[in-house]
Amino acid sequence: MGNGVKEGVVRLREDADTVLPSSVPSKSDHRQVLSSLFSGALAGALAKTAVAPLDRTKIIFQVSSKRFSAKEAFRLLYFTYLNEGFFSLWRGNSATMVRVVPYAAIQFSAHEEYKRVLGRYYGFRGEALPPWPRLLAGALAGTTAASLTYPLDLVRARMAVTPKEMYSNIFHVFIRISREEGLKTLYHGFTPTVLGVIPYAGLSFFTYETLKSLHREYSGHRQPHPFERMIFGACAGLIGQSASYPLDVVRRRMQTAGITGHPRTSIACTLSTIVREEGVVRGLYKGLSMNWLKGPIAVGISFTTFDLMQILLRRLQT
């Protein structure tokens, strides 16, 4: 009997999805927020660094009128390596880290908080959220993170598509943009980013949480294995990125308009220009196949790292 109680307590502590009751002391709440922030930051850093060369290649195609193909993408990677060296494949990754570490930390931490708040509101304390609140928690988390870190995303896109001579470092990008284009430019493309992050983050978190919930229900295990988490995360990334991809192309065009020759226009004008000049599929879904390669890997690593770090930190605390 005593062993059964102990095992039950350990399982509850290990469960990364448990929504804690409101009676938990505030000190424990603060510790949980810090744990989520740290786990999210590490998850984002590992995921983005792993796929940085593919991500940079995708952005270069997104902001140009050049036709995308897998052959052309790997050709670009190869010639970048030959002409600029191996580490040039990670150009802009420092800016990515400056953005993605706070972004991922805020997004995962916000998601945990929104889950708790919505769980209390809908009366699902200690249980997995039902579908709609689960979708809402992911969308709100993504919107919160994107709103707080957007200028860093724009800087990272600029660094990814320009030669080293144009921008020497992150601070140089900020200084040149503010002097030559105005501070408003740092938020150019913000609207399509938010419109895109709602379905992306909403569907990603929803899919991942749903697959874990189904796994618990049908397998009888409270926690999936790391490899299963990777698979669930890959599915989440595939669905989320496919749903929001056209808006991702639009925001990249708007972010880099000042340096690629494309005029600065509204979302509707940018969309119509892409469709008119390049077509719906070739224009709005340019580089999607590259995303199907890198997206599932990145999201799988991200979700898995976050969950495993949460479980590890909770074990260390107890």
C-alpha positions as CSV (number, residue, x, y, z in Angstrom):
1,M,0.0,0.0,0.0
2,G,2.8,2.4,1.0
3,N,4.7,1.6,-2.2
4,G,1.7,2.2,-4.3
5,V,1.2,5.7,-2.8
6,K,4.9,6.5,-3.4
7,E,4.7,5.4,-7.0
8,G,1.6,7.5,-7.5
9,V,3.3,10.6,-6.1
10,V,6.4,10.0,-8.3
11,R,4.3,9.6,-11.4
12,L,2.4,12.9,-10.7
13,R,5.7,14.7,-10.2
14,E,7.1,13.3,-13.4
15,D,4.1,14.2,-15.5
16,A,4.9,17.3,-17.4
17,D,1.3,17.9,-18.3
18,T,-0.1,18.0,-14.8
19,V,-2.0,21.2,-14.1
20,L,-1.3,22.2,-10.5
21,P,-4.1,23.4,-8.2
22,S,-4.4,27.0,-7.2
23,S,-3.5,26.1,-3.6
24,V,0.2,25.4,-4.4
25,P,2.4,27.9,-2.7
26,S,3.6,30.9,-4.8
27,K,7.3,29.8,-4.2
28,S,6.6,26.6,-6.0
29,D,4.8,28.6,-8.8
30,H,7.9,30.8,-9.3
31,R,10.1,27.7,-9.4
32,Q,7.9,26.2,-12.0
33,V,7.9,29.3,-14.2
34,L,11.7,29.5,-14.0
35,S,11.9,25.8,-14.9
36,S,9.7,26.3,-17.9
37,L,11.7,29.3,-19.0
38,F,15.0,27.4,-18.8
39,S,13.7,24.3,-20.5
40,G,12.1,26.3,-23.3
41,A,15.3,28.3,-23.9
42,L,17.4,25.1,-24.2
43,A,14.8,23.4,-26.4
44,G,14.6,26.4,-28.8
45,A,18.4,26.7,-29.0
46,L,19.1,23.1,-29.7
47,A,16.3,22.8,-32.3
48,K,17.2,25.9,-34.3
49,T,21.0,25.2,-34.3
50,A,20.3,21.7,-35.6
51,V,18.4,23.0,-38.7
52,A,20.1,26.4,-39.2
53,P,21.7,25.7,-42.6
54,L,18.3,24.5,-44.0
55,D,16.5,27.4,-42.4
56,R,18.9,30.0,-44.0
57,T,18.5,28.3,-47.4
58,K,14.7,28.4,-47.1
59,I,14.7,32.2,-46.2
60,I,17.0,33.0,-49.2
61,F,14.5,31.3,-51.6
62,Q,11.5,32.9,-49.8
63,V,12.7,36.4,-50.4
64,S,13.8,36.0,-54.0
65,S,11.8,35.3,-57.2
66,K,14.1,32.3,-58.0
67,R,12.2,29.0,-58.5
68,F,12.6,26.6,-55.6
69,S,13.6,22.9,-56.0
70,A,15.4,20.5,-53.8
71,K,18.3,20.3,-56.3
72,E,18.6,24.1,-56.3
73,A,18.5,24.2,-52.5
74,F,21.3,21.7,-52.0
75,R,23.2,23.4,-54.8
76,L,23.0,26.7,-52.9
77,L,24.1,25.0,-49.7
78,Y,27.1,23.4,-51.6
79,F,28.3,26.7,-53.2
80,T,27.8,28.6,-50.0
81,Y,30.1,26.1,-48.3
82,L,32.7,26.3,-51.2
83,N,32.7,30.1,-51.4
84,E,32.2,31.2,-47.8
85,G,33.3,28.2,-45.7
86,F,31.5,25.6,-43.5
87,F,30.5,28.0,-40.7
88,S,28.8,30.4,-43.2
89,L,26.0,27.8,-43.4
90,W,25.2,29.1,-39.9
91,R,25.3,32.8,-40.8
92,G,22.6,34.6,-38.9
93,N,22.4,31.8,-36.3
94,S,23.8,34.2,-33.6
95,A,20.8,36.5,-34.4
96,T,18.6,33.4,-34.4
97,M,19.8,32.5,-30.9
98,V,19.3,36.0,-29.6
99,R,15.7,35.7,-30.8
100,V,14.9,32.1,-30.4
101,V,16.2,31.7,-26.8
102,P,13.8,34.3,-25.4
103,Y,11.1,33.4,-27.9
104,A,11.1,29.7,-27.0
105,A,11.5,30.4,-23.3
106,I,8.5,32.8,-23.3
107,Q,6.4,30.5,-25.6
108,F,6.8,27.3,-23.6
109,S,6.5,29.1,-20.2
110,A,3.4,31.0,-21.4
111,H,1.9,27.8,-22.7
112,E,2.3,26.1,-19.3
113,E,0.7,29.2,-17.7
114,Y,-2.2,29.4,-20.2
115,K,-2.8,25.7,-19.6
116,R,-3.1,26.2,-15.9
117,V,-5.3,29.3,-16.3
118,L,-7.6,27.6,-18.8
119,G,-7.6,24.4,-16.8
120,R,-8.9,26.3,-13.7
121,Y,-11.4,28.2,-15.8
122,Y,-12.9,25.1,-17.4
123,G,-12.6,23.0,-14.3
124,F,-9.9,20.6,-15.6
125,R,-7.4,20.8,-12.7
126,G,-4.8,18.0,-12.8
127,E,-6.2,16.7,-16.1
128,A,-5.4,17.2,-19.8
129,L,-7.3,20.1,-21.4
130,P,-10.2,19.4,-23.8
131,P,-9.5,20.2,-27.5
132,W,-10.6,23.8,-27.9
133,P,-8.8,25.1,-24.7
134,R,-5.8,23.1,-25.8
135,L,-5.8,24.9,-29.2
136,L,-6.3,28.3,-27.6
137,A,-3.4,27.8,-25.1
138,G,-1.0,27.1,-28.0
139,A,-2.3,30.1,-30.0
140,L,-2.0,32.5,-27.1
141,A,1.5,31.2,-26.2
142,G,2.7,31.7,-29.8
143,T,1.2,35.2,-30.0
144,T,2.7,36.3,-26.7
145,A,6.2,35.1,-27.7
146,A,6.0,36.6,-31.2
147,S,4.8,40.0,-29.9
148,L,7.7,40.3,-27.4
149,T,10.5,39.2,-29.7
150,Y,9.5,40.3,-33.2
151,P,12.4,42.8,-33.9
152,L,14.9,40.0,-33.3
153,D,13.1,37.9,-35.9
154,L,13.4,40.7,-38.5
155,V,17.1,41.2,-37.7
156,R,17.8,37.5,-38.1
157,A,16.0,37.4,-41.5
158,R,18.1,40.4,-42.7
159,M,21.4,38.7,-41.6
160,A,20.4,35.4,-43.3
161,V,19.9,37.0,-46.8
162,T,22.8,39.5,-46.8
163,P,26.6,39.2,-47.2
164,K,28.9,39.6,-44.2
165,E,30.1,43.0,-45.5
166,M,26.6,44.6,-45.2
167,Y,25.9,43.8,-41.6
168,S,28.9,42.8,-39.4
169,N,26.8,41.8,-36.3
170,I,23.4,42.1,-34.7
171,F,23.9,45.5,-33.3
172,H,25.0,46.8,-36.7
173,V,21.7,45.6,-38.2
174,F,19.7,47.5,-35.5
175,I,21.8,50.7,-36.0
176,R,21.6,50.7,-39.8
177,I,17.9,50.0,-39.9
178,S,17.1,52.7,-37.4
179,R,19.3,55.3,-39.2
180,E,18.5,54.4,-42.8
181,E,14.9,53.0,-42.7
182,G,13.5,54.2,-39.4
183,L,12.6,52.4,-36.2
184,K,9.1,51.5,-37.6
185,T,10.9,49.1,-40.0
186,L,11.7,46.9,-37.0
187,Y,8.0,45.9,-36.9
188,H,7.5,45.7,-40.6
189,G,5.8,42.4,-41.3
190,F,4.5,42.1,-37.7
191,T,0.9,41.6,-38.7
192,P,1.4,38.5,-41.0
193,T,3.7,37.1,-38.3
194,V,1.0,37.2,-35.7
195,L,-1.6,35.9,-38.2
196,G,0.7,33.1,-39.1
197,V,1.8,32.2,-35.5
198,I,-1.8,31.7,-34.3
199,P,-2.5,28.6,-36.5
200,Y,1.2,27.5,-36.3
201,A,1.6,27.6,-32.5
202,G,-2.1,26.6,-31.9
203,L,-1.9,23.5,-34.2
204,S,1.6,22.6,-33.1
205,F,0.9,22.5,-29.4
206,F,-2.6,21.1,-30.0
207,T,-1.3,18.2,-32.1
208,Y,1.6,17.4,-29.7
209,E,-0.6,17.5,-26.6
210,T,-3.4,15.5,-28.3
211,L,-1.0,12.8,-29.4
212,K,0.5,12.5,-25.9
213,S,-3.1,12.3,-24.5
214,L,-4.0,9.6,-26.9
215,H,-0.8,7.7,-26.1
216,R,-1.7,7.8,-22.4
217,E,-5.2,6.6,-23.1
218,Y,-4.3,3.7,-25.4
219,S,-0.9,2.6,-24.2
220,G,-1.5,2.7,-20.5
221,H,1.8,4.5,-19.9
222,R,1.7,8.0,-18.3
223,Q,4.8,9.2,-20.3
224,P,5.8,8.4,-23.9
225,H,9.4,7.4,-24.6
226,P,11.8,10.1,-26.0
227,F,11.6,8.6,-29.5
228,E,7.8,8.7,-29.4
229,R,8.0,12.3,-28.3
230,M,10.1,13.1,-31.3
231,I,7.6,11.5,-33.6
232,F,4.7,13.4,-31.9
233,G,6.7,16.6,-32.3
234,A,7.5,15.9,-35.9
235,C,3.8,15.5,-36.7
236,A,3.0,18.7,-34.8
237,G,5.6,20.6,-36.8
238,L,4.4,19.2,-40.1
239,I,0.8,20.2,-39.5
240,G,1.5,23.6,-37.9
241,Q,4.0,24.8,-40.5
242,S,1.9,23.6,-43.5
243,A,-1.1,25.5,-42.2
244,S,0.7,28.8,-41.8
245,Y,3.4,28.6,-44.5
246,P,2.0,31.3,-47.0
247,L,2.0,33.9,-44.2
248,D,5.6,32.9,-43.4
249,V,6.6,33.7,-47.0
250,V,4.7,37.1,-46.9
251,R,6.4,38.1,-43.6
252,R,9.9,37.3,-45.0
253,R,9.2,39.4,-48.1
254,M,8.0,42.3,-45.9
255,Q,10.9,41.9,-43.5
256,T,13.6,42.1,-46.2
257,A,11.9,44.5,-48.6
258,G,14.4,47.2,-47.9
259,I,17.3,45.2,-49.2
260,T,15.9,42.8,-51.8
261,G,14.3,45.4,-54.1
262,H,10.8,44.4,-53.3
263,P,8.5,47.4,-52.5
264,R,7.3,48.0,-49.0
265,T,3.6,47.2,-49.2
266,S,0.7,45.8,-47.2
267,I,-0.1,42.1,-46.6
268,A,-2.7,42.1,-49.4
269,C,-0.4,43.7,-51.9
270,T,2.5,41.4,-51.1
271,L,0.3,38.4,-51.4
272,S,-1.2,39.5,-54.8
273,T,2.3,40.4,-56.1
274,I,3.7,36.9,-55.2
275,V,0.7,35.2,-56.7
276,R,0.7,37.3,-59.9
277,E,4.5,37.0,-60.5
278,E,5.2,33.5,-59.3
279,G,1.8,31.7,-58.9
280,V,0.0,30.3,-55.9
281,V,1.9,27.1,-55.3
282,R,5.3,28.2,-56.6
283,G,5.1,31.5,-54.8
284,L,3.2,31.1,-51.6
285,Y,4.5,27.6,-50.9
286,K,8.1,28.1,-52.1
287,G,10.5,26.2,-49.9
288,L,7.7,24.2,-48.2
289,S,9.4,20.9,-49.1
290,M,12.5,22.2,-47.3
291,N,10.3,23.0,-44.4
292,W,8.9,19.5,-44.4
293,L,12.5,18.3,-43.9
294,K,13.7,20.8,-41.3
295,G,10.3,21.6,-39.5
296,P,9.5,18.2,-38.1
297,I,13.2,17.8,-37.0
298,A,13.2,21.2,-35.3
299,V,9.8,20.9,-33.6
300,G,10.5,17.3,-32.6
301,I,13.8,18.2,-30.9
302,S,12.1,21.3,-29.3
303,F,9.1,19.5,-27.7
304,T,11.2,16.5,-26.7
305,T,13.9,18.6,-25.1
306,F,11.4,20.7,-23.2
307,D,9.5,17.8,-21.8
308,L,12.6,15.8,-20.8
309,M,14.1,18.9,-19.1
310,Q,10.9,19.6,-17.2
311,I,10.9,16.0,-15.9
312,L,14.6,16.1,-15.0
313,L,14.2,19.4,-13.2
314,R,11.2,18.2,-11.2
315,R,13.1,15.1,-10.2
316,L,16.0,17.2,-9.1
317,Q,13.7,19.5,-7.0
318,T,12.2,16.5,-5.2
